[in-house]
Every structure is written in structure tokens, then in C-alpha cells.
């Protein structure tokens, strides 16, 4: 009897445990686009040689920088040249405040590691955190 109860408890805990990704909290369906032409995003190098390469993402021109500003890495389907953040979720992200200069100057940079998905990545700067994401700028492909 104790074995069955132990097994039942073990199985129920296994089914109840669920890994939550930060993307589970991203309200991408509520995202809006409000581009700011003064915000510029650059990525170097602009092409991956192999999976696992690091790229440097840099941005400048962010007015009213906030700790909820973030860079989303997107792999648009079919090589599309624009992103609708209400219809496609990023494959990766990083908060801009991980750069020591973002909060004081509205510019910064960081390195991010990417895998080769055989389609061009696009990088977007979004304000409003994950609750009210607003796309303000994208990189050139």
C-alpha cells in the first residue's frame, strides 16, 4: 500500500511540474509597432560562419531608456523583411540594461550567441517589457 501511494505521489508531482519559460509571460499578441527613426540597431558580423557564433548587437538613440527595454532576436519566415511582433515571437531576447551605458545614455551593446537557422535574423528593440511590448526599431537584414 505504501509503495502504491509513493508511486502515485511521484507520478502526480511529475505531471504537475511544468517548466515556465520567460516567453510564457510575453504578451506578444498585444504588441504594437511605433517606430522611432532616431533609434539605430547594428549587428556585427552581419553573417554567421557557423552555429554558435557570437554577434555584437549595438543600439543608439533610445529616448527615455528604461530597465524594461529589450532586444528581441527574430527569424522571420520566408525571409520577410519586416516583423509584426503581434504575430511572431522572438527566438531569443536580452534586456538592454545588461549594457552598462543603456540607462544613462540610451545606447549600448552586448554579445549574443546564435545558431545558424539558415534564414536571416532580424533584431528589434522593444520598449514596455513583456506586458506591453512596443517595437521601436529593427536592424537591417
N, CA and C atoms as a LAMMPS dump frame, in Angstrom:
ITEM: TIMESTEP
0
ITEM: NUMBER OF ATOMS
423
ITEM: BOX BOUNDS ff ff ff
-5.0000000000000000e+02 5.0000000000000000e+02
-5.0000000000000000e+02 5.0000000000000000e+02
-5.0000000000000000e+02 5.0000000000000000e+02
ITEM: ATOMS id mol type element x y z
1 1 1 N 0.819 -1.192 0
2 1 2 C 0 0 0
3 1 3 C 0.869 1.264 0
4 2 1 N 1.907 1.275 0.825
5 2 2 C 2.789 2.443 0.893
6 2 3 C 3.522 2.625 -0.431
7 3 1 N 3.906 1.516 -1.079
8 3 2 C 4.565 1.613 -2.38
9 3 3 C 3.655 2.29 -3.399
10 4 1 N 2.372 1.905 -3.422
11 4 2 C 1.435 2.494 -4.372
12 4 3 C 1.231 3.977 -4.103
13 5 1 N 1.131 4.357 -2.846
14 5 2 C 0.969 5.775 -2.508
15 5 3 C 2.213 6.565 -2.893
16 6 1 N 3.379 5.984 -2.653
17 6 2 C 4.629 6.65 -3.038
18 6 3 C 4.705 6.814 -4.548
19 7 1 N 4.347 5.764 -5.273
20 7 2 C 4.363 5.825 -6.733
21 7 3 C 3.349 6.846 -7.24
22 8 1 N 2.161 6.858 -6.665
23 8 2 C 1.135 7.815 -7.066
24 8 3 C 1.596 9.244 -6.805
25 9 1 N 2.213 9.493 -5.664
26 9 2 C 2.725 10.82 -5.341
27 9 3 C 3.821 11.223 -6.319
28 10 1 N 4.729 10.317 -6.621
29 10 2 C 5.817 10.593 -7.546
30 10 3 C 5.287 10.916 -8.941
31 11 1 N 4.327 10.152 -9.418
32 11 2 C 3.746 10.383 -10.741
33 11 3 C 2.995 11.707 -10.772
34 12 1 N 2.211 12.017 -9.742
35 12 2 C 1.442 13.262 -9.746
36 12 3 C 2.352 14.475 -9.673
37 13 1 N 3.443 14.406 -8.928
38 13 2 C 4.393 15.517 -8.88
39 13 3 C 5.039 15.698 -10.248
40 14 1 N 5.367 14.601 -10.909
41 14 2 C 5.972 14.674 -12.235
42 14 3 C 5.063 15.327 -13.251
43 15 1 N 3.755 15.036 -13.196
44 15 2 C 2.816 15.635 -14.143
45 15 3 C 2.501 17.084 -13.804
46 16 1 N 2.582 17.449 -12.546
47 16 2 C 2.253 18.816 -12.141
48 16 3 C 3.413 19.78 -12.359
49 17 1 N 4.634 19.281 -12.373
50 17 2 C 5.787 20.154 -12.553
51 17 3 C 5.842 20.602 -14.002
52 18 1 N 5.907 21.887 -14.194
53 18 2 C 5.949 22.424 -15.542
54 18 3 C 7.015 23.496 -15.593
55 19 1 N 7.868 23.424 -16.588
56 19 2 C 8.887 24.447 -16.775
57 19 3 C 8.25 25.66 -17.439
58 20 1 N 8.446 26.825 -16.852
59 20 2 C 7.938 28.056 -17.435
60 20 3 C 9.096 28.848 -18.012
61 21 1 N 8.996 29.156 -19.268
62 21 2 C 9.981 29.981 -19.951
63 21 3 C 9.589 31.441 -19.775
64 22 1 N 10.553 32.361 -19.789
65 22 2 C 10.182 33.78 -19.764
66 22 3 C 9.229 34.148 -20.902
67 23 1 N 9.329 33.436 -22.04
68 23 2 C 8.436 33.719 -23.162
69 23 3 C 6.979 33.394 -22.836
70 24 1 N 6.74 32.559 -21.817
71 24 2 C 5.367 32.275 -21.409
72 24 3 C 4.667 33.529 -20.895
73 25 1 N 5.442 34.535 -20.491
74 25 2 C 4.881 35.768 -19.944
75 25 3 C 4.862 36.906 -20.963
76 26 1 N 5.395 36.671 -22.158
77 26 2 C 5.417 37.688 -23.206
78 26 3 C 4.041 37.792 -23.847
79 27 1 N 3.449 38.957 -23.773
80 27 2 C 2.13 39.181 -24.367
81 27 3 C 2.323 39.677 -25.804
82 28 1 N 2.912 38.811 -26.642
83 28 2 C 3.258 39.236 -27.998
84 28 3 C 2.032 39.555 -28.836
85 29 1 N 0.892 38.924 -28.533
86 29 2 C -0.313 39.208 -29.308
87 29 3 C -0.821 40.629 -29.067
88 30 1 N -0.353 41.283 -28.003
89 30 2 C -0.742 42.665 -27.71
90 30 3 C 0.314 43.672 -28.153
91 31 1 N 1.371 43.199 -28.797
92 31 2 C 2.465 44.077 -29.214
93 31 3 C 2.003 45.048 -30.292
94 32 1 N 2.608 46.221 -30.276
95 32 2 C 2.315 47.24 -31.281
96 32 3 C 3.627 47.724 -31.885
97 33 1 N 3.519 48.358 -33.029
98 33 2 C 4.677 48.941 -33.702
99 33 3 C 4.54 50.451 -33.641
100 34 1 N 5.563 51.103 -33.116
101 34 2 C 5.616 52.564 -33.048
102 34 3 C 7.074 52.952 -33.281
103 35 1 N 7.5 52.897 -34.541
104 35 2 C 8.916 53.074 -34.85
105 35 3 C 9.396 54.49 -34.552
106 36 1 N 10.64 54.549 -34.12
107 36 2 C 11.316 55.806 -33.819
108 36 3 C 12.544 55.866 -34.721
109 37 1 N 12.543 56.734 -35.742
110 37 2 C 13.655 56.764 -36.697
111 37 3 C 14.996 57.161 -36.08
112 38 1 N 14.987 57.703 -34.869
113 38 2 C 16.256 58.078 -34.246
114 38 3 C 16.961 56.885 -33.594
115 39 1 N 16.261 55.759 -33.443
116 39 2 C 16.869 54.562 -32.853
117 39 3 C 17.493 53.729 -33.968
118 40 1 N 18.767 53.397 -33.785
119 40 2 C 19.512 52.622 -34.782
120 40 3 C 20.068 51.371 -34.115
121 41 1 N 19.9 50.226 -34.783
122 41 2 C 20.445 48.951 -34.303
123 41 3 C 21.433 48.443 -35.344
124 42 1 N 22.63 48.065 -34.893
125 42 2 C 23.614 47.457 -35.788
126 42 3 C 24.048 46.118 -35.204
127 43 1 N 24.356 45.191 -36.092
128 43 2 C 24.789 43.854 -35.69
129 43 3 C 26.05 43.511 -36.464
130 44 1 N 27.097 43.089 -35.739
131 44 2 C 28.34 42.676 -36.386
132 44 3 C 28.834 41.375 -35.773
133 45 1 N 29.31 40.454 -36.572
134 45 2 C 29.247 40.466 -38.032
135 45 3 C 27.804 40.286 -38.494
136 46 1 N 27.554 40.588 -39.748
137 46 2 C 26.178 40.506 -40.249
138 46 3 C 25.851 39.142 -40.852
139 47 1 N 26.782 38.192 -40.741
140 47 2 C 26.532 36.841 -41.232
141 47 3 C 27.251 35.847 -40.326
142 48 1 N 26.562 34.759 -39.984
143 48 2 C 27.171 33.717 -39.159
144 48 3 C 28.021 32.805 -40.026
145 49 1 N 29.214 32.474 -39.542
146 49 2 C 30.041 31.491 -40.239
147 49 3 C 29.635 30.077 -39.86
148 50 1 N 29.212 29.913 -38.593
149 50 2 C 28.792 28.594 -38.115
150 50 3 C 27.871 28.774 -36.916
151 51 1 N 27.133 27.732 -36.596
152 51 2 C 26.283 27.765 -35.41
153 51 3 C 27.134 27.981 -34.173
154 52 1 N 26.61 28.769 -33.259
155 52 2 C 27.327 29.042 -32.026
156 52 3 C 28.189 30.282 -32.08
157 53 1 N 28.227 30.957 -33.234
158 53 2 C 28.992 32.199 -33.327
159 53 3 C 28.349 33.278 -32.46
160 54 1 N 29.181 34.191 -31.993
161 54 2 C 28.724 35.341 -31.22
162 54 3 C 28.613 36.539 -32.148
163 55 1 N 27.587 37.351 -31.944
164 55 2 C 27.461 38.618 -32.658
165 55 3 C 27.351 39.727 -31.618
166 56 1 N 27.752 40.917 -32.02
167 56 2 C 27.605 42.087 -31.165
168 56 3 C 26.419 42.891 -31.656
169 57 1 N 25.482 43.144 -30.764
170 57 2 C 24.31 43.958 -31.067
171 57 3 C 24.524 45.307 -30.39
172 58 1 N 24.44 46.381 -31.171
173 58 2 C 24.613 47.73 -30.628
174 58 3 C 23.404 48.574 -31.009
175 59 1 N 23.058 49.508 -30.147
176 59 2 C 21.933 50.399 -30.416
177 59 3 C 22.269 51.79 -29.913
178 60 1 N 21.572 52.767 -30.476
179 60 2 C 21.783 54.163 -30.106
180 60 3 C 20.493 54.92 -30.373
181 61 1 N 20.286 56.017 -29.642
182 61 2 C 19.16 56.897 -29.899
183 61 3 C 17.889 56.596 -29.13
184 62 1 N 17.955 55.76 -28.093
185 62 2 C 16.751 55.431 -27.323
186 62 3 C 16.441 56.58 -26.368
187 63 1 N 15.282 57.212 -26.565
188 63 2 C 14.88 58.27 -25.634
189 63 3 C 14.162 57.629 -24.45
190 64 1 N 14.346 58.195 -23.292
191 64 2 C 13.744 57.69 -22.055
192 64 3 C 14.047 56.202 -21.845
193 65 1 N 15.339 55.839 -21.768
194 65 2 C 15.675 54.427 -21.563
195 65 3 C 15.071 53.9 -20.26
196 66 1 N 14.652 52.645 -20.299
197 66 2 C 14.029 52.013 -19.134
198 66 3 C 14.618 50.624 -18.942
199 67 1 N 14.492 50.109 -17.728
200 67 2 C 15.03 48.774 -17.473
201 67 3 C 14.174 47.676 -18.097
202 68 1 N 13.047 48.037 -18.695
203 68 2 C 12.199 47.063 -19.389
204 68 3 C 12.436 47.052 -20.9
205 69 1 N 13.372 47.861 -21.404
206 69 2 C 13.718 47.843 -22.829
207 69 3 C 14.476 46.551 -23.124
208 70 1 N 14.187 45.944 -24.264
209 70 2 C 14.848 44.691 -24.597
210 70 3 C 15.048 44.549 -26.093
211 71 1 N 16.015 43.713 -26.441
212 71 2 C 16.288 43.372 -27.837
213 71 3 C 15.74 41.971 -28.078
214 72 1 N 14.881 41.844 -29.074
215 72 2 C 14.363 40.541 -29.471
216 72 3 C 15.068 40.079 -30.733
217 73 1 N 15.41 38.809 -30.78
218 73 2 C 16.024 38.213 -31.963
219 73 3 C 14.937 37.417 -32.676
220 74 1 N 14.67 37.781 -33.913
221 74 2 C 13.598 37.16 -34.685
222 74 3 C 14.176 36.441 -35.899
223 75 1 N 13.526 35.374 -36.306
224 75 2 C 13.853 34.665 -37.54
225 75 3 C 12.591 34.7 -38.402
226 76 1 N 12.369 35.813 -39.118
227 76 2 C 11.124 35.951 -39.884
228 76 3 C 10.967 34.835 -40.912
229 77 1 N 9.754 34.311 -41.053
230 77 2 C 9.538 33.232 -42.022
231 77 3 C 9.695 33.725 -43.455
232 78 1 N 10.152 32.843 -44.302
233 78 2 C 10.259 33.108 -45.741
234 78 3 C 11.106 34.332 -46.067
235 79 1 N 12.054 34.676 -45.199
236 79 2 C 12.941 35.801 -45.471
237 79 3 C 12.25 37.148 -45.5
238 80 1 N 11.106 37.268 -44.829
239 80 2 C 10.396 38.547 -44.805
240 80 3 C 11.303 39.641 -44.263
241 81 1 N 11.095 40.861 -44.73
242 81 2 C 11.971 41.967 -44.358
243 81 3 C 11.397 42.855 -43.267
244 82 1 N 10.282 42.462 -42.685
245 82 2 C 9.717 43.236 -41.582
246 82 3 C 9.174 42.27 -40.539
247 83 1 N 8.931 42.81 -39.358
248 83 2 C 8.445 41.999 -38.243
249 83 3 C 7.133 42.588 -37.755
250 84 1 N 6.154 41.739 -37.575
251 84 2 C 4.942 42.124 -36.867
252 84 3 C 5.005 41.408 -35.525
253 85 1 N 5.413 42.121 -34.457
254 85 2 C 5.621 41.443 -33.173
255 85 3 C 4.347 40.89 -32.549
256 86 1 N 3.177 41.217 -33.122
257 86 2 C 1.939 40.639 -32.598
258 86 3 C 1.642 39.284 -33.238
259 87 1 N 2.44 38.903 -34.248
260 87 2 C 2.188 37.644 -34.949
261 87 3 C 3.344 36.661 -34.889
262 88 1 N 4.504 37.116 -34.461
263 88 2 C 5.666 36.233 -34.4
264 88 3 C 6.417 36.506 -33.099
265 89 1 N 6.777 35.45 -32.419
266 89 2 C 7.518 35.58 -31.161
267 89 3 C 9.017 35.533 -31.453
268 90 1 N 9.812 36.194 -30.634
269 90 2 C 11.263 36.128 -30.837
270 90 3 C 11.797 34.751 -30.476
271 91 1 N 12.956 34.416 -31.042
272 91 2 C 13.6 33.152 -30.7
273 91 3 C 14.551 33.32 -29.524
274 92 1 N 14.9 34.57 -29.23
275 92 2 C 15.825 34.866 -28.144
276 92 3 C 15.649 36.331 -27.776
277 93 1 N 16.065 36.705 -26.563
278 93 2 C 15.977 38.102 -26.159
279 93 3 C 17.05 38.4 -25.119
280 94 1 N 17.294 39.689 -24.921
281 94 2 C 18.181 40.127 -23.852
282 94 3 C 17.789 41.559 -23.493
283 95 1 N 17.767 41.848 -22.199
284 95 2 C 17.413 43.199 -21.758
285 95 3 C 18.547 44.173 -22.06
286 96 1 N 18.177 45.371 -22.491
287 96 2 C 19.161 46.401 -22.835
288 96 3 C 19.964 46.853 -21.621
289 97 1 N 19.379 46.775 -20.423
290 97 2 C 20.103 47.251 -19.245
291 97 3 C 21.259 46.331 -18.859
292 98 1 N 21.457 45.238 -19.608
293 98 2 C 22.655 44.429 -19.404
294 98 3 C 23.887 45.142 -19.942
295 99 1 N 23.668 46.201 -20.713
296 99 2 C 24.753 47.084 -21.124
297 99 3 C 24.824 48.211 -20.095
298 100 1 N 26.001 48.483 -19.589
299 100 2 C 26.155 49.464 -18.508
300 100 3 C 25.826 50.893 -18.931
301 101 1 N 25.75 51.171 -20.233
302 101 2 C 25.513 52.542 -20.693
303 101 3 C 24.067 52.814 -21.102
304 102 1 N 23.244 51.792 -21.182
305 102 2 C 21.879 51.98 -21.701
306 102 3 C 21.064 52.967 -20.87
307 103 1 N 21.028 52.796 -19.572
308 103 2 C 20.156 53.619 -18.727
309 103 3 C 20.588 55.083 -18.696
310 104 1 N 21.877 55.351 -18.824
311 104 2 C 22.35 56.736 -18.743
312 104 3 C 22.367 57.453 -20.087
313 105 1 N 22.514 56.702 -21.195
314 105 2 C 22.69 57.372 -22.485
315 105 3 C 21.736 56.912 -23.583
316 106 1 N 20.994 55.827 -23.367
317 106 2 C 20.11 55.325 -24.414
318 106 3 C 20.845 54.607 -25.522
319 107 1 N 22.093 54.254 -25.254
320 107 2 C 22.85 53.46 -26.221
321 107 3 C 23.613 52.386 -25.471
322 108 1 N 23.99 51.354 -26.198
323 108 2 C 24.73 50.281 -25.559
324 108 3 C 25.005 49.16 -26.533
325 109 1 N 25.565 48.087 -26.005
326 109 2 C 25.846 46.911 -26.829
327 109 3 C 26.037 45.706 -25.922
328 110 1 N 25.862 44.537 -26.5
329 110 2 C 26.182 43.286 -25.826
330 110 3 C 26.416 42.222 -26.881
331 111 1 N 27.012 41.126 -26.448
332 111 2 C 27.225 39.986 -27.336
333 111 3 C 26.144 38.957 -27.061
334 112 1 N 25.732 38.285 -28.131
335 112 2 C 24.722 37.242 -28.004
336 112 3 C 25.108 36.101 -28.944
337 113 1 N 24.924 34.88 -28.482
338 113 2 C 25.309 33.695 -29.255
339 113 3 C 24.103 33.187 -30.037
340 114 1 N 24.344 32.856 -31.309
341 114 2 C 23.251 32.432 -32.185
342 114 3 C 23.565 31.097 -32.852
343 115 1 N 22.519 30.385 -33.197
344 115 2 C 22.667 29.179 -34.007
345 115 3 C 22.269 29.536 -35.437
346 116 1 N 22.823 28.824 -36.386
347 116 2 C 22.52 29.08 -37.786
348 116 3 C 21.194 28.405 -38.133
349 117 1 N 20.151 29.21 -38.332
350 117 2 C 18.832 28.669 -38.681
351 117 3 C 18.569 28.759 -40.183
352 118 1 N 19.589 29.128 -40.931
353 118 2 C 19.55 29.192 -42.397
354 118 3 C 18.509 30.167 -42.941
355 119 1 N 18.235 31.17 -42.158
356 119 2 C 17.403 32.283 -42.596
357 119 3 C 17.945 33.513 -41.88
358 120 1 N 17.875 34.675 -42.493
359 120 2 C 18.431 35.864 -41.836
360 120 3 C 17.694 36.2 -40.536
361 121 1 N 18.465 36.53 -39.521
362 121 2 C 17.887 37.023 -38.273
363 121 3 C 17.558 38.5 -38.428
364 122 1 N 16.613 38.959 -37.654
365 122 2 C 16.328 40.38 -37.545
366 122 3 C 16.277 40.701 -36.057
367 123 1 N 16.833 41.835 -35.691
368 123 2 C 16.88 42.254 -34.297
369 123 3 C 15.951 43.446 -34.127
370 124 1 N 15.216 43.455 -33.024
371 124 2 C 14.266 44.539 -32.776
372 124 3 C 14.449 45.058 -31.359
373 125 1 N 14.363 46.369 -31.205
374 125 2 C 14.366 46.967 -29.877
375 125 3 C 12.918 47.246 -29.506
376 126 1 N 12.523 46.711 -28.364
377 126 2 C 11.152 46.882 -27.887
378 126 3 C 11.159 47.547 -26.521
379 127 1 N 10.206 48.417 -26.304
380 127 2 C 10.008 49.067 -25.011
381 127 3 C 8.749 48.471 -24.385
382 128 1 N 8.552 48.707 -23.097
383 128 2 C 7.332 48.251 -22.437
384 128 3 C 7.421 46.877 -21.814
385 129 1 N 8.605 46.285 -21.81
386 129 2 C 8.756 44.968 -21.203
387 129 3 C 7.951 43.906 -21.926
388 130 1 N 7.605 42.843 -21.201
389 130 2 C 6.834 41.746 -21.774
390 130 3 C 5.334 41.974 -21.631
391 131 1 N 4.927 42.96 -20.806
392 131 2 C 3.499 43.22 -20.596
393 131 3 C 2.879 44.056 -21.707
394 132 1 N 3.628 45.036 -22.209
395 132 2 C 3.11 45.935 -23.247
396 132 3 C 4.209 46.202 -24.27
397 133 1 N 4.648 45.165 -25.009
398 133 2 C 5.775 45.35 -25.925
399 133 3 C 5.44 46.283 -27.088
400 134 1 N 6.343 47.247 -27.291
401 134 2 C 6.204 48.199 -28.391
402 134 3 C 7.496 48.197 -29.186
403 135 1 N 7.419 47.782 -30.439
404 135 2 C 8.587 47.745 -31.305
405 135 3 C 8.915 49.164 -31.747
406 136 1 N 10.157 49.614 -31.467
407 136 2 C 10.546 50.969 -31.852
408 136 3 C 11.589 50.994 -32.961
409 137 1 N 12.322 49.888 -33.163
410 137 2 C 13.333 49.87 -34.226
411 137 3 C 13.704 48.433 -34.556
412 138 1 N 14.146 48.229 -35.805
413 138 2 C 14.66 46.928 -36.223
414 138 3 C 15.992 47.123 -36.928
415 139 1 N 16.771 46.05 -36.941
416 139 2 C 18.033 46.068 -37.672
417 139 3 C 17.75 45.845 -39.149
418 140 1 N 18.708 46.185 -39.965
419 140 2 C 18.622 45.854 -41.389
420 140 3 C 19.079 44.42 -41.537
421 141 1 N 18.456 43.668 -42.448
422 141 2 C 18.861 42.27 -42.639
423 141 3 C 20.147 42.207 -43.408
